[in-house]
């Protein structure tokens, strides 16, 4: 998963090997918890893409806050997505974090 930021939220965007966008996940500003809308979106994505052998998770934030704070928030967002994938049946070793 690759992320991009906006002023009010952060989106997690997945791309295939052709660099085509497959999924967008939004985080509320300054938050790392998944919303119910994001949870349903991820469930749908996983069901549709269970044949993918590896998911790379990358977290990002906007530029507000200190570098240290943003690095921590980025990691927390990536871990939230990774945990949900694991809870939904994806094998942990198939979800490396790109730090």
PLY file of the C-alpha trace (Angstrom):
ply
format ascii 1.0
element vertex 99
property float x
property float y
property float z
element edge 98
property int vertex1
property int vertex2
end_header
0.00 0.00 0.00
1.28 3.41 -0.86
-0.05 6.59 0.64
-0.61 10.18 -0.42
-1.79 13.09 1.71
-4.37 15.85 1.51
-5.18 18.67 3.92
-7.92 16.87 5.86
-7.04 13.19 5.58
-4.47 10.71 4.35
-5.29 8.12 1.75
-3.67 4.74 1.36
-3.41 3.89 -2.30
-2.58 0.46 -3.64
-1.07 0.03 -7.07
-0.38 -3.07 -9.13
2.83 -3.82 -11.02
1.58 -1.63 -13.90
1.36 1.29 -11.42
-2.44 1.30 -11.69
-4.36 2.47 -8.61
-6.36 -0.39 -7.09
-7.63 1.01 -3.78
-7.76 4.22 -1.75
-8.05 4.21 2.06
-8.60 7.44 3.98
-7.47 8.34 7.50
-8.90 11.23 9.46
-6.49 14.09 10.06
-3.99 13.30 12.84
-5.45 9.79 13.35
-4.22 6.26 12.74
-7.41 4.34 13.41
-9.40 2.89 10.53
-12.91 4.27 10.06
-15.84 1.94 9.41
-15.85 3.11 5.78
-12.13 2.24 5.49
-12.69 -1.16 7.10
-15.42 -2.04 4.61
-13.27 -0.80 1.75
-10.29 -2.91 2.86
-12.49 -6.00 3.30
-13.78 -5.58 -0.24
-10.23 -5.07 -1.54
-8.87 -8.17 0.22
-11.74 -10.35 -1.01
-11.14 -9.14 -4.57
-7.34 -9.52 -4.39
-6.70 -12.63 -2.27
-4.57 -14.03 -5.10
-1.95 -11.31 -4.57
1.02 -12.90 -2.84
2.52 -9.82 -1.19
1.14 -6.52 0.06
3.59 -3.71 0.84
2.36 -1.26 3.45
3.68 2.31 3.50
2.33 5.06 5.73
2.51 8.80 5.13
1.23 12.01 6.68
0.92 15.60 5.59
3.67 18.05 6.55
1.97 19.48 9.63
3.73 18.57 12.88
7.33 17.70 13.59
9.27 15.20 11.51
9.49 12.82 14.48
5.73 13.05 15.12
4.90 12.48 11.45
7.21 9.47 11.19
5.49 7.92 14.21
1.99 8.68 12.85
2.96 7.25 9.44
4.13 4.04 11.11
0.97 3.80 13.24
-1.18 4.15 10.10
0.78 1.48 8.27
0.57 -0.84 11.28
-3.20 -0.30 11.52
-3.62 -1.42 7.91
-1.21 -4.34 8.36
-3.02 -5.51 11.51
-6.35 -5.42 9.73
-4.94 -7.47 6.84
-3.63 -10.05 9.33
-6.92 -10.10 11.24
-8.70 -10.67 7.92
-6.56 -13.73 7.13
-3.54 -12.45 5.20
-0.30 -14.09 6.37
1.91 -11.60 8.21
5.09 -12.46 6.30
3.26 -11.42 3.12
2.79 -7.85 4.43
6.20 -6.20 4.84
6.33 -2.62 6.04
8.27 -0.20 3.86
9.81 2.10 6.48
0 1
1 2
2 3
3 4
4 5
5 6
6 7
7 8
8 9
9 10
10 11
11 12
12 13
13 14
14 15
15 16
16 17
17 18
18 19
19 20
20 21
21 22
22 23
23 24
24 25
25 26
26 27
27 28
28 29
29 30
30 31
31 32
32 33
33 34
34 35
35 36
36 37
37 38
38 39
39 40
40 41
41 42
42 43
43 44
44 45
45 46
46 47
47 48
48 49
49 50
50 51
51 52
52 53
53 54
54 55
55 56
56 57
57 58
58 59
59 60
60 61
61 62
62 63
63 64
64 65
65 66
66 67
67 68
68 69
69 70
70 71
71 72
72 73
73 74
74 75
75 76
76 77
77 78
78 79
79 80
80 81
81 82
82 83
83 84
84 85
85 86
86 87
87 88
88 89
89 90
90 91
91 92
92 93
93 94
94 95
95 96
96 97
97 98
